[in-house]
């Protein structure tokens, strides 16, 4: 899913094929698609409760707990997934055969199973041994899944660093480990930051799946409200708009970050 | 003690890549303080042989000795031997996330555990020596090719090597920058640095080389002092090659 595009010898960029979420840098028009979507969604979230307080105001006061839970699941998952992903990426390029094989099999397995199935599976598999809180099962499953995706991004990032960097580090007497941590990885971080940001947004959206385990995230809170009041259409309108505002906000953040990195590189 | 031993001894070196024999039975000796230049057509195995001398490539058979340490022995401490062999690459390979001073000090700091203050003091002295006293804080992409290559030379010197390897150090440079790099190399040679250089810079060869090795097709064809090899080559293949480049 991650692919390296070597446009110029010294600046490599990883592009993710699933969607153009991160706004292009030159899309600066007043009515850019990002602005229309973002401010349009905010406007609706403000106007709807004003013109029809019942049910919209009730919905909006009911779901903030869910937003918080969505953030908790997302933040914890991305944190652990980054750690798992780093080791997976290193494992995928390891010269030690057994480590390499374990990492590769892990990635293959995760990619081949739908996230929703993984969620169920991990929740009930863990439940056989010890009853864990639903949140723990949810974060474990998200970490397990996204660790593999991030592993592929780290692998691609590490491999995008020219071979001469490792050789130059070895030539001054560094061990492979020292060369990796001091020379290769610091350069990798710049390359992987945009795709990692993209994965963060994807994870945020996928976190809605944890509602199936009755974790009280944004979607789950919406469902609770709707099933009590039968305002299905109105509730899911608000839920969708809130997701949209959050993901658009983060995609803008990622694009600004990417632009800053590029600018620093050009100086 | 060890002062009379050759700094580099290459004995019957062979290197195969699959079925391709890149280096065949090469023998080269570099004495202490000697400058040895390796020339030959592209694909003749000279860069491969040089990369074997600090074990970036592993010999298929044969031996390489660095000042009494056998690099090709089974239990060789490759990292310690590499510390004693400085390497300068055709494409510089500077670390782009570090400043010029950072590039020069990272080896001593990480490998030799030199305290930062001392490493920086020595690093600044080295950058002064290669004529970059005003570029301590510059990142590689802010430097010209010639400046980058001089930083790369300083980076290799920072490990205080017993021998310096140069792999076509001027081939990637614009003509007007070649001289500044060669001047640094000439100064090193005059100070008595032991050097093994893959290059076609005839001016440098005549000014600094004690020996010139001609390689073709993976084999060492001829080894002689520059004035002999350039003007009175013994082998027909050497003559043919020289006709092409002179």
Interface residues (C-beta under 8 A of the other chain):
Chain A: X10 X162 X164 X165 X167 X168 X169 X170 X171 X172 X173 X174 X175 X178 X182 X183 X186 X187 X190 X265 X267
Chain B: X54 X56 X79 X80 X82 X83 X85 X86 X87 X89 X91 X93 X94 X95 X96 X97 X106 X107 X110 X111 X112 X141 X142 X152 X155 X156 X158 X159
